[in-house]
Every structure is written in C-alpha cells, then in structure tokens.
Amino acid sequence: MGNDPIFRALLAQGLLEGSSRILDLGCGQGLLTAWLNAASRLYQSGDWPPAWPAPPQTAIVRGIDLKAREVRRAQRAFGPDADIEVGDIRDANFGTADAVVLLDVLHYVPPSAQRDVLQRIRHALPPGGILLLRVGDAGSGYRYRITHWVDKLFMLLRGHGWITVYCRSVADWRALLQEIGFDSEVLPMSQGTLFANVLLSARRLST
C-alpha cells in the first residue's frame, strides 16, 4: 500500500470524509478496509499528520470481489465481522452507501456493462454521495501503453489468461459519468510511476 498513491490521497485529501457506509467494489484482500482501520487507530492515538483531515471514524466498509480466494484471505485477516463477499460487480446487489470506491476494475468489463455498473452505483448513492473511480487514461499516449501492457501481463501471471480490456480516455469517462448523473473532477494518481492512472472523484447529482 505504501507504493500506491491512492491510499495516501484518500486520507490526505479527505476524499472519504463524512462517509459512514463505504462500498469497495473489486476489493481484493480488503486493502481499503485495512488502511482505514490503521488510520483510525493512528488518529485515536494522536499520531496523525496535523494537516490531514480526520479519517472516517465509524465507517462500515462492505467489499465485493469476484475471486473467492481473495475474499477468503480477507475474511481470515479481519475475522467473522468482515463484510466482504464474493460477487460480480455486473450483477451484485450494491445496497446503499455514502461512498463507492472502484479502483482499477471497471475497464475489465465491456462498455455496455460499464454503463450499467455506473448507473447502479448512482442508485446506491444519495445525492451528493461520492464515487472514487480510478482508471487508466487511454488518451495519454505512451504512458497509457505502458499501463495497458503491464496490466495485461499482471493478469496473465495471476492466471486470468490474456484478457481484453475496455479503456477510455479521461474525457470519455467524464462524459459517461455526466450522462449518468455525476459531476466529476480529475485527480492525478500516477505520482512516482510511469503509469497513466487518474482518479475521478464523482459526486452524484440530485437530478
């Protein structure tokens, strides 16, 4: 987690501030849950950067991941109280949440399914609720090509085969979010790497 700028940004920029119900889609082994638990302990002990906002203190994180092996690891790590389950984001029940976190996952599903997932996320959020969506920017030239091939190689080494990915430029992602009912802003999320990742911080509009 220390090498991934997203986890630091979530806390340093207060992106989950005020969120008591967090839905982590494609949660893997529950890294977000572990990070927030550690942040809460550090804050309560007083060992917290003074310039950072307080982390979520009473947040309940619910995780969904397609890989049963990853879910089992998370459940062993967090015990019987872990709210982490096996599911496919294309048809899983999202319930309700104040914030939805979707990191490096949505490009694995076809465009029509991407739209459906985002629409269901919108229905799960209240007006003003936040979606944190990290994607690779397909319009960023050589940095995207590096990101694309590293991603495919990583998935191959993990036993997923030579996968097809469905990426978009940041402009296209933002246009899709706007069509569905989100107002988004772009936060760079490739600091210290050669990758083309960005974080879209998207608020659900009331209409």
CORTACOR-V656650 format. One record per backbone hydrogen bond with DSSP energy under -0.5 kcal/mol. NH is the residue of the N-H (numbers start at 1). CO is the residue of the C=O. E is the energy in kcal/mol with one decimal. If there is no record, write none. Layout:
NH,CO,E
NH,CO,E
This chain:
4,1,-1.2
5,3,-0.6
7,4,-1.0
8,4,-0.7
9,5,-2.2
10,6,-2.2
11,7,-1.0
11,8,-0.5
12,8,-3.2
13,9,-2.2
14,11,-0.9
15,9,-0.5
15,10,-1.2
16,10,-0.9
17,14,-1.3
19,16,-2.2
20,18,-0.7
22,20,-0.5
22,60,-2.6
23,99,-2.7
24,22,-0.6
24,62,-3.1
25,23,-0.7
25,101,-2.5
26,64,-2.7
27,24,-0.6
27,64,-1.7
30,27,-1.9
31,27,-0.8
34,30,-2.3
35,31,-2.6
36,32,-2.5
37,33,-2.3
38,34,-2.3
39,35,-2.4
40,36,-2.3
41,37,-1.9
42,38,-2.3
43,39,-2.5
44,40,-2.3
45,41,-1.7
46,42,-0.6
46,43,-1.0
47,42,-1.5
48,46,-1.4
52,49,-1.6
60,20,-2.8
61,59,-0.6
62,22,-2.9
62,60,-0.5
63,83,-2.7
64,24,-2.3
65,85,-2.0
68,66,-0.7
71,67,-1.9
72,68,-2.6
73,69,-1.7
74,70,-2.1
75,71,-2.6
76,72,-2.3
77,73,-2.0
78,74,-2.4
79,75,-1.7
82,79,-1.7
84,82,-1.0
85,63,-2.4
87,65,-2.2
89,87,-0.5
91,88,-2.2
92,88,-2.3
94,92,-0.6
97,124,-2.4
98,21,-2.6
99,21,-1.8
100,130,-2.4
101,23,-3.1
102,132,-3.0
103,25,-0.6
104,102,-0.6
104,134,-1.6
108,105,-2.1
109,106,-1.5
113,110,-0.5
114,110,-2.3
115,111,-2.1
116,112,-1.7
117,113,-2.8
118,114,-2.3
119,115,-2.3
120,116,-2.3
121,117,-2.2
122,118,-2.2
123,119,-1.8
124,120,-1.3
125,121,-1.0
125,122,-0.7
126,97,-0.6
128,204,-2.9
129,126,-2.8
130,98,-1.7
131,202,-3.1
132,100,-3.0
133,131,-0.7
133,200,-2.5
134,102,-1.9
134,132,-0.6
135,133,-0.5
135,198,-2.1
137,196,-2.7
138,136,-1.0
138,168,-2.3
140,137,-1.6
143,140,-1.1
144,141,-0.7
145,141,-1.8
146,142,-2.3
147,143,-2.2
148,144,-3.2
149,145,-2.2
150,146,-2.4
151,147,-2.3
152,148,-2.1
153,149,-2.4
154,150,-2.7
155,151,-2.3
156,152,-1.9
157,153,-2.5
158,154,-1.3
159,156,-1.6
160,155,-2.6
163,161,-1.3
166,107,-3.4
167,165,-0.5
168,136,-0.5
173,169,-2.5
174,170,-2.7
175,171,-2.1
176,172,-2.3
177,173,-2.5
178,174,-2.4
179,175,-2.2
180,176,-1.8
181,177,-1.6
182,177,-2.3
183,203,-2.6
184,182,-0.6
185,201,-1.5
187,199,-2.9
189,197,-1.6
193,190,-2.4
198,135,-2.5
199,187,-3.1
200,133,-3.1
200,198,-0.5
201,185,-2.4
201,199,-0.7
202,131,-3.0
202,200,-0.8
203,183,-2.8
204,129,-2.8
205,181,-2.8
